[in-house]
């Protein structure tokens, strides 16, 4: 099993970043129903104004090989497109549990 953790820093006003983060999180949370290898999805929107990162996702995927299957799945691609135009930075860690 793999934990796939990704954080996003977005561009725009605080209101634009918050709205995009909320829409993105909702789309991500629907993905386990659409992607069989995605066992669980947890999202969080930053509430700490002293920090500059906006949203995080923690996905549980059944294997490292299926991380790529998840990444290329049309439902995931559509969710990622929500923040694509506003994405300033992204950081990712994948580890085996």
N, CA, C and O atoms as a MOPAC input file, in Angstrom:
PM7 MOZYME 1SCF
protein

 N      0.83900 1    -1.16500 1     0.00000 1
 C      0.00000 1     0.00000 1     0.00000 1
 C      0.89600 1     1.24200 1     0.00000 1
 O      1.97400 1     1.24600 1     0.59300 1
 N      0.42600 1     2.29800 1    -0.67900 1
 C      1.19600 1     3.52900 1    -0.83000 1
 C      0.40500 1     4.70800 1    -0.28300 1
 O     -0.78900 1     4.84400 1    -0.54800 1
 N      1.08000 1     5.55600 1     0.48100 1
 C      0.52500 1     6.85600 1     0.87000 1
 C      1.09800 1     7.86600 1    -0.12000 1
 O      2.31200 1     7.97500 1    -0.28800 1
 N      0.22100 1     8.58200 1    -0.75200 1
 C      0.55700 1     9.58300 1    -1.77200 1
 C      0.12400 1    10.92300 1    -1.19000 1
 O     -1.07100 1    11.20000 1    -1.08700 1
 N      1.09600 1    11.75700 1    -0.80900 1
 C      0.80600 1    13.02700 1    -0.15300 1
 C      1.27000 1    14.15600 1    -1.05900 1
 O      2.42800 1    14.20100 1    -1.47700 1
 N      0.35300 1    15.06300 1    -1.35500 1
 C      0.65800 1    16.17000 1    -2.26300 1
 C      0.15000 1    17.46500 1    -1.63900 1
 O     -0.97500 1    17.52700 1    -1.14400 1
 N      0.98400 1    18.49000 1    -1.66800 1
 C      0.57800 1    19.81400 1    -1.20900 1
 C      0.64700 1    20.78500 1    -2.38200 1
 O      1.48300 1    20.65500 1    -3.27500 1
 N     -0.25000 1    21.75600 1    -2.35300 1
 C     -0.33800 1    22.73500 1    -3.43000 1
 C     -0.29400 1    24.15100 1    -2.86200 1
 O     -0.92400 1    24.45800 1    -1.84900 1
 N      0.46200 1    24.99200 1    -3.53800 1
 C      0.46100 1    26.42800 1    -3.27600 1
 C     -0.15300 1    27.06700 1    -4.50700 1
 O      0.30600 1    26.83700 1    -5.62600 1
 N     -1.18800 1    27.86600 1    -4.30600 1
 C     -1.92100 1    28.45600 1    -5.41800 1
 C     -1.63800 1    29.94400 1    -5.53800 1
 O     -1.19600 1    30.59000 1    -4.58800 1
 N     -1.90400 1    30.47500 1    -6.73000 1
 C     -1.80200 1    31.90900 1    -7.00400 1
 C     -3.19200 1    32.53100 1    -6.89200 1
 O     -4.20800 1    31.83900 1    -6.95600 1
 N     -3.21100 1    33.83800 1    -6.72400 1
 C     -4.47900 1    34.56300 1    -6.69300 1
 C     -4.72900 1    35.18400 1    -5.33800 1
 O     -3.90300 1    35.10500 1    -4.42900 1
 N     -5.88500 1    35.79900 1    -5.22900 1
 C     -6.28300 1    36.40200 1    -3.96200 1
 C     -6.58400 1    35.28400 1    -2.95800 1
 O     -6.80300 1    34.14000 1    -3.35500 1
 N     -6.59500 1    35.60600 1    -1.68100 1
 C     -6.98000 1    34.58100 1    -0.69900 1
 C     -8.35400 1    33.97600 1    -0.99500 1
 O     -8.56600 1    32.77900 1    -0.80200 1
 N     -9.27700 1    34.80300 1    -1.46000 1
 C    -10.61800 1    34.30200 1    -1.77600 1
 C    -10.59600 1    33.34800 1    -2.96800 1
 O    -11.25500 1    32.30900 1    -2.94300 1
 N     -9.83700 1    33.69900 1    -4.01900 1
 C     -9.71800 1    32.83200 1    -5.19600 1
 C     -9.05500 1    31.51200 1    -4.82400 1
 O     -9.48400 1    30.44300 1    -5.25900 1
 N     -8.01100 1    31.59800 1    -4.01900 1
 C     -7.30000 1    30.38300 1    -3.60300 1
 C     -8.20400 1    29.49100 1    -2.75400 1
 O     -8.20200 1    28.27100 1    -2.91400 1
 N     -8.96200 1    30.08700 1    -1.87000 1
 C     -9.86400 1    29.31500 1    -1.00800 1
 C    -10.96100 1    28.64300 1    -1.83700 1
 O    -11.25500 1    27.46400 1    -1.64100 1
 N    -11.56100 1    29.38900 1    -2.75600 1
 C    -12.62400 1    28.82200 1    -3.59500 1
 C    -12.10400 1    27.66400 1    -4.44000 1
 O    -12.76000 1    26.62800 1    -4.55300 1
 N    -10.93000 1    27.84100 1    -5.03000 1
 C    -10.34100 1    26.76900 1    -5.84100 1
 C     -9.99900 1    25.56500 1    -4.97700 1
 O    -10.20900 1    24.42500 1    -5.39100 1
 N     -9.47700 1    25.80600 1    -3.78400 1
 C     -9.13000 1    24.71300 1    -2.87100 1
 C    -10.36600 1    23.91700 1    -2.48100 1
 O    -10.32200 1    22.68800 1    -2.43700 1
 N    -11.46200 1    24.60100 1    -2.20000 1
 C    -12.70000 1    23.91200 1    -1.81100 1
 C    -13.25900 1    23.07500 1    -2.95500 1
 O    -13.68800 1    21.94000 1    -2.75000 1
 N    -13.25200 1    23.63200 1    -4.14400 1
 C    -13.75300 1    22.89300 1    -5.32300 1
 C    -12.86100 1    21.69000 1    -5.61800 1
 O    -13.35200 1    20.60200 1    -5.92000 1
 N    -11.54200 1    21.89400 1    -5.52800 1
 C    -10.56500 1    20.82900 1    -5.75700 1
 C    -10.74000 1    19.71300 1    -4.72500 1
 O    -10.76700 1    18.53700 1    -5.08600 1
 N    -10.85900 1    20.07200 1    -3.45700 1
 C    -11.01300 1    19.07000 1    -2.40400 1
 C    -12.27800 1    18.24200 1    -2.61300 1
 O    -12.26200 1    17.02500 1    -2.43000 1
 N    -13.35800 1    18.89000 1    -2.99000 1
 C    -14.60400 1    18.15700 1    -3.23900 1
 C    -14.43800 1    17.16100 1    -4.38800 1
 O    -14.91600 1    16.02900 1    -4.30700 1
 N    -13.76300 1    17.58500 1    -5.45200 1
 C    -13.53100 1    16.68500 1    -6.59300 1
 C    -12.62800 1    15.52100 1    -6.19800 1
 O    -12.87100 1    14.38100 1    -6.59500 1
 N    -11.59300 1    15.80400 1    -5.42200 1
 C    -10.68700 1    14.74400 1    -4.97500 1
 C    -11.40300 1    13.73800 1    -4.09000 1
 O    -11.19700 1    12.53100 1    -4.22200 1
 N    -12.23800 1    14.22600 1    -3.19400 1
 C    -12.91800 1    13.32600 1    -2.26200 1
 C    -13.89100 1    12.38000 1    -2.95700 1
 O    -14.27300 1    11.35800 1    -2.38700 1
 N    -14.29300 1    12.70700 1    -4.17700 1
 C    -15.18600 1    11.83000 1    -4.94700 1
 C    -14.41800 1    10.74900 1    -5.72500 1
 O    -15.02900 1     9.81900 1    -6.25100 1
 N    -13.10600 1    10.86500 1    -5.79800 1
 C    -12.33000 1     9.96300 1    -6.65400 1
 C    -12.32800 1     8.49300 1    -6.23300 1
 O    -12.30200 1     7.64000 1    -7.12100 1
 N    -12.35200 1     8.13400 1    -4.95200 1
 C    -12.33700 1     6.69700 1    -4.63600 1
 C    -13.47800 1     5.90100 1    -5.26900 1
 O    -13.32700 1     4.70900 1    -5.53600 1
 N    -14.60600 1     6.54600 1    -5.50700 1
 C    -15.72300 1     5.85300 1    -6.16700 1
 C    -15.45300 1     5.61600 1    -7.64600 1
 O    -16.03300 1     4.71100 1    -8.24500 1
 N    -14.57400 1     6.42400 1    -8.24300 1
 C    -14.31900 1     6.34000 1    -9.68400 1
 C    -13.05500 1     5.56200 1   -10.04400 1
 O    -12.92800 1     5.08000 1   -11.16900 1
 N    -12.12200 1     5.43500 1    -9.10500 1
 C    -10.82200 1     4.83200 1    -9.40500 1
 C    -10.61100 1     3.63600 1    -8.48200 1
 O    -10.33300 1     3.82100 1    -7.29700 1
 N    -10.73800 1     2.41300 1    -9.00000 1
 C    -10.68400 1     1.22200 1    -8.13700 1
 C     -9.39800 1     1.06700 1    -7.31400 1
 O     -9.45900 1     0.58600 1    -6.18300 1
 N     -8.25200 1     1.45800 1    -7.84700 1
 C     -6.99300 1     1.28300 1    -7.11000 1
 C     -6.81200 1     2.32200 1    -6.01000 1
 O     -5.90400 1     2.19300 1    -5.18900 1
 N     -7.66600 1     3.35900 1    -5.97800 1
 C     -7.61400 1     4.40000 1    -4.96300 1
 C     -8.46400 1     3.95300 1    -3.77600 1
 O     -9.69400 1     3.96600 1    -3.83600 1
 N     -7.79900 1     3.56300 1    -2.71200 1
 C     -8.49100 1     2.99300 1    -1.56300 1
 C     -9.10100 1     4.04900 1    -0.65100 1
 O    -10.14500 1     3.81200 1    -0.04200 1
 N     -8.46400 1     5.20600 1    -0.55100 1
 C     -8.97700 1     6.27400 1     0.31200 1
 C     -8.39200 1     7.60500 1    -0.12700 1
 O     -7.31400 1     7.66700 1    -0.71900 1
 N     -9.13400 1     8.67800 1     0.17800 1
 C     -8.67900 1    10.03800 1    -0.12200 1
 C     -9.05700 1    10.92800 1     1.05700 1
 O    -10.19300 1    10.91200 1     1.53100 1
 N     -8.09300 1    11.69100 1     1.51200 1
 C     -8.32500 1    12.69600 1     2.55000 1
 C     -7.76400 1    14.01000 1     2.02700 1
 O     -6.67800 1    14.03700 1     1.44700 1
 N     -8.49400 1    15.09100 1     2.22800 1
 C     -8.01500 1    16.39900 1     1.79900 1
 C     -8.10000 1    17.36500 1     2.96700 1
 O     -8.88500 1    17.18200 1     3.89700 1
 N     -7.27400 1    18.39400 1     2.89600 1
 C     -7.30700 1    19.42900 1     3.91300 1
 C     -6.98700 1    20.77300 1     3.29500 1
 O     -6.12200 1    20.88300 1     2.42500 1
 N     -7.69000 1    21.78700 1     3.75200 1
 C     -7.45700 1    23.15700 1     3.30300 1
 C     -6.80100 1    23.90000 1     4.46000 1
 O     -7.28600 1    23.86600 1     5.59100 1
 N     -5.69600 1    24.56800 1     4.16300 1
 C     -4.93300 1    25.24300 1     5.19400 1
 C     -5.76200 1    26.31600 1     5.89500 1
 O     -6.36500 1    27.16700 1     5.24100 1
 N     -5.78800 1    26.27400 1     7.19700 1
 C     -6.50100 1    27.26600 1     8.00700 1
 C     -5.53700 1    28.22800 1     8.70500 1
 O     -5.97400 1    29.17000 1     9.36600 1
 N     -4.24100 1    27.99700 1     8.56400 1
 C     -3.23500 1    28.79700 1     9.25600 1
 C     -2.75600 1    29.93100 1     8.35200 1
 O     -2.03200 1    29.67200 1     7.39100 1
 N     -3.13600 1    31.17800 1     8.63000 1
 C     -2.74600 1    32.28400 1     7.75200 1
 C     -1.24600 1    32.56800 1     7.75400 1
 O     -0.75800 1    33.29500 1     6.88900 1
 N     -0.51700 1    32.01100 1     8.70200 1
 C      0.93600 1    32.20100 1     8.73500 1
 C      1.66100 1    31.27600 1     7.75400 1
 O      2.86200 1    31.43000 1     7.53100 1
 N      0.94600 1    30.32500 1     7.17400 1
 C      1.54400 1    29.37700 1     6.22900 1
 C      1.09200 1    29.69900 1     4.81100 1
 O      0.01300 1    30.25500 1     4.60400 1
 N      1.92800 1    29.34600 1     3.83300 1
 C      1.64900 1    29.75500 1     2.45900 1
 C      1.10700 1    28.64600 1     1.55600 1
 O      0.72000 1    28.92500 1     0.42200 1
 N      1.06900 1    27.41000 1     2.02100 1
 C      0.51700 1    26.32400 1     1.21400 1
 C     -0.98700 1    26.27200 1     1.43600 1
 O     -1.46700 1    26.53100 1     2.54000 1
 N     -1.73500 1    25.93300 1     0.37900 1
 C     -3.18900 1    26.05400 1     0.41300 1
 C     -3.95300 1    24.77100 1     0.68200 1
 O     -4.90400 1    24.77000 1     1.46500 1
 N     -3.55600 1    23.69100 1     0.05300 1
 C     -4.36200 1    22.46700 1     0.14200 1
 C     -3.43500 1    21.25300 1     0.10500 1
 O     -2.37400 1    21.27800 1    -0.52000 1
 N     -3.85900 1    20.19900 1     0.78500 1
 C     -3.10300 1    18.95000 1     0.81900 1
 C     -4.05700 1    17.78900 1     0.54300 1
 O     -5.23300 1    17.82400 1     0.90200 1
 N     -3.51500 1    16.76700 1    -0.10200 1
 C     -4.26800 1    15.52500 1    -0.26500 1
 C     -3.42000 1    14.37800 1     0.23700 1
 O     -2.20000 1    14.36100 1     0.07300 1
 N     -4.08800 1    13.42500 1     0.85000 1
 C     -3.44300 1    12.18800 1     1.28500 1
 C     -4.26500 1    11.05600 1     0.69200 1
 O     -5.39700 1    10.80700 1     1.10400 1
 N     -3.67900 1    10.37900 1    -0.27600 1
 C     -4.36200 1     9.26800 1    -0.94500 1
 C     -3.71400 1     7.96000 1    -0.52100 1
 O     -2.50200 1     7.89100 1    -0.31500 1
 N     -4.52600 1     6.93300 1    -0.39500 1
 C     -4.03000 1     5.58200 1    -0.16200 1
 C     -4.31900 1     4.78900 1    -1.42300 1
 O     -5.46700 1     4.62700 1    -1.83600 1
 N     -3.23500 1     4.29800 1    -2.02400 1
 C     -3.32300 1     3.58100 1    -3.30600 1
 C     -2.75700 1     2.18300 1    -3.09500 1
 O     -1.81400 1     2.00900 1    -2.32300 1
 N     -3.31600 1     1.19000 1    -3.76600 1
 C     -2.96800 1    -0.19100 1    -3.45800 1
 C     -1.54900 1    -0.61400 1    -3.81600 1
 O     -1.05400 1    -1.59200 1    -3.25600 1
 N     -0.87300 1     0.08800 1    -4.73200 1
 C      0.50700 1    -0.27000 1    -5.07900 1
 C      1.21100 1     0.92300 1    -5.71900 1
 O      0.56300 1     1.84400 1    -6.21600 1
 N      2.52800 1     0.89600 1    -5.70200 1
 C      3.29600 1     1.96900 1    -6.32400 1
 C      3.03100 1     2.00800 1    -7.83000 1
 O      3.00600 1     3.08600 1    -8.42500 1
 N      2.83600 1     0.86100 1    -8.44000 1
 C      2.53300 1     0.81800 1    -9.87100 1
 C      1.21900 1     1.53800 1   -10.17900 1
 O      1.08500 1     2.17100 1   -11.22600 1
 N      0.26900 1     1.44200 1    -9.28000 1
 C     -1.03500 1     2.05400 1    -9.51500 1
 C     -1.08600 1     3.54300 1    -9.18500 1
 O     -2.10300 1     4.19300 1    -9.42800 1
 N     -0.00500 1     4.09000 1    -8.63500 1
 C      0.04600 1     5.54700 1    -8.45800 1
 C     -0.05500 1     6.20600 1    -9.83700 1
 O     -0.74000 1     7.21700 1    -9.99400 1
 N      0.61800 1     5.64000 1   -10.82200 1
 C      0.55100 1     6.17900 1   -12.18600 1
 C     -0.83000 1     5.97000 1   -12.80300 1
 O     -1.32900 1     6.84200 1   -13.51400 1
 N     -1.44700 1     4.82600 1   -12.53900 1
 C     -2.81000 1     4.57000 1   -13.03200 1
 C     -3.75000 1     5.63600 1   -12.47700 1
 O     -4.55100 1     6.21000 1   -13.21500 1
 N     -3.65000 1     5.89500 1   -11.18400 1
 C     -4.44600 1     6.93700 1   -10.53700 1
 C     -4.18000 1     8.29900 1   -11.17200 1
 O     -5.11300 1     9.03700 1   -11.48700 1
 N     -2.90700 1     8.62600 1   -11.35800 1
 C     -2.53500 1     9.94600 1   -11.88900 1
 C     -3.08600 1    10.17800 1   -13.29300 1
 O     -3.43600 1    11.30700 1   -13.63600 1
 N     -3.16700 1     9.13700 1   -14.10200 1
 C     -3.61300 1     9.27400 1   -15.49600 1
 C     -5.11400 1     9.05500 1   -15.67500 1
 O     -5.64400 1     9.26200 1   -16.76700 1
 N     -5.79700 1     8.64300 1   -14.62000 1
 C     -7.22700 1     8.37100 1   -14.73400 1
 C     -7.96600 1     9.66600 1   -15.10300 1
 O     -7.66700 1    10.71900 1   -14.54100 1
 N     -8.92000 1     9.60500 1   -16.03100 1
 C     -9.64400 1    10.81500 1   -16.45500 1
 C    -10.30800 1    11.58700 1   -15.31200 1
 O    -10.36200 1    12.81600 1   -15.35700 1
 N    -10.80500 1    10.90100 1   -14.30700 1
 C    -11.43500 1    11.59800 1   -13.18000 1
 C    -10.39700 1    12.39300 1   -12.38200 1
 O    -10.68200 1    13.49600 1   -11.91600 1
 N     -9.20200 1    11.83600 1   -12.22900 1
 C     -8.12700 1    12.56200 1   -11.53700 1
 C     -7.64800 1    13.73900 1   -12.37700 1
 O     -7.42100 1    14.82800 1   -11.85100 1
 N     -7.49400 1    13.52500 1   -13.67100 1
 C     -7.06100 1    14.60100 1   -14.57300 1
 C     -8.05000 1    15.76500 1   -14.50700 1
 O     -7.64300 1    16.92700 1   -14.47600 1
 N     -9.34300 1    15.45700 1   -14.48700 1
 C    -10.36100 1    16.50700 1   -14.40200 1
 C    -10.27300 1    17.24600 1   -13.06800 1
 O    -10.41200 1    18.46800 1   -13.03500 1
 N    -10.04400 1    16.52900 1   -11.97600 1
 C     -9.90800 1    17.18300 1   -10.67100 1
 C     -8.68400 1    18.09200 1   -10.65600 1
 O     -8.75000 1    19.21600 1   -10.15900 1
 N     -7.57700 1    17.61500 1   -11.19400 1
 C     -6.34000 1    18.41100 1   -11.21800 1
 C     -6.49500 1    19.67400 1   -12.05200 1
 O     -5.85000 1    20.68600 1   -11.77500 1
 N     -7.34000 1    19.62200 1   -13.06100 1
 C     -7.55300 1    20.79300 1   -13.92200 1
 C     -8.20000 1    21.95200 1   -13.16500 1
 O     -8.09700 1    23.10400 1   -13.58700 1
 N     -8.85600 1    21.65700 1   -12.06400 1
 C     -9.49600 1    22.71000 1   -11.26800 1
 C     -8.46000 1    23.69600 1   -10.74500 1
 O     -8.69300 1    24.90500 1   -10.75600 1
 N     -7.31900 1    23.18900 1   -10.28800 1
 C     -6.28400 1    24.07100 1    -9.73800 1
 C     -5.15300 1    24.34000 1   -10.72300 1
 O     -4.26800 1    25.14900 1   -10.44400 1
 N     -5.17400 1    23.67800 1   -11.85600 1
 C     -4.09400 1    23.84900 1   -12.83900 1
 C     -3.74000 1    25.29300 1   -13.13900 1
 O     -2.56800 1    25.65400 1   -13.04300 1
 N     -4.69800 1    26.13500 1   -13.49700 1
 C     -4.37100 1    27.52300 1   -13.84200 1
 C     -3.85500 1    28.34700 1   -12.65600 1
 O     -3.17600 1    29.35600 1   -12.84900 1
 N     -4.17200 1    27.92400 1   -11.44700 1
 C     -3.75600 1    28.68200 1   -10.26500 1
 C     -2.53500 1    28.08200 1    -9.55900 1
 O     -2.03300 1    28.65700 1    -8.59300 1
 N     -2.06200 1    26.93400 1   -10.03800 1
 C     -0.98500 1    26.23900 1    -9.33100 1
 C      0.32800 1    27.00700 1    -9.43200 1
 O      0.85900 1    27.22400 1   -10.52100 1
 N      0.83500 1    27.41000 1    -8.27800 1
 C      2.14000 1    28.05800 1    -8.20900 1
 C      3.23600 1    27.04300 1    -7.92400 1
 O      4.33700 1    27.13300 1    -8.46800 1
 N      2.92300 1    26.06000 1    -7.05100 1
 C      3.91000 1    25.06200 1    -6.68000 1
 C      3.20100 1    23.80900 1    -6.20400 1
 O      2.04700 1    23.85100 1    -5.77600 1
 N      3.91300 1    22.69300 1    -6.28600 1
 C      3.38600 1    21.39900 1    -5.87600 1
 C      4.54300 1    20.61200 1    -5.28000 1
 O      5.65900 1    20.66100 1    -5.79600 1
 N      4.28400 1    19.88700 1    -4.20000 1
 C      5.27100 1    19.00000 1    -3.61600 1
 C      4.59500 1    17.65900 1    -3.34900 1
 O      3.42900 1    17.60800 1    -2.95700 1
 N      5.33000 1    16.58200 1    -3.56400 1
 C      4.74800 1    15.24300 1    -3.44800 1
 C      5.72200 1    14.29600 1    -2.75900 1
 O      6.93300 1    14.35600 1    -2.97100 1
 N      5.15600 1    13.41100 1    -1.92200 1
 C      5.90200 1    12.29900 1    -1.31900 1
 C      5.04100 1    11.05500 1    -1.46600 1
 O      3.85600 1    11.07100 1    -1.13500 1
 N      5.64100 1     9.97100 1    -1.96400 1
 C      4.98500 1     8.67300 1    -2.02900 1
 C      5.81200 1     7.71800 1    -1.18400 1
 O      7.02000 1     7.59200 1    -1.38700 1
 N      5.16000 1     7.03600 1    -0.22300 1
 C      5.90100 1     6.06400 1     0.56700 1
 C      5.05100 1     4.82200 1     0.77200 1
 O      3.82200 1     4.87300 1     0.75100 1
 N      5.73300 1     3.71800 1     0.96900 1
 C      5.07300 1     2.42400 1     1.13200 1
 C      4.80800 1     2.19100 1     2.62000 1
 O      5.67900 1     2.39000 1     3.46700 1
 N      3.56900 1     1.76000 1     2.90900 1
 C      3.19500 1     1.44200 1     4.28800 1
 C      2.91700 1    -0.04400 1     4.41900 1
 O      2.58500 1    -0.51700 1     5.50600 1

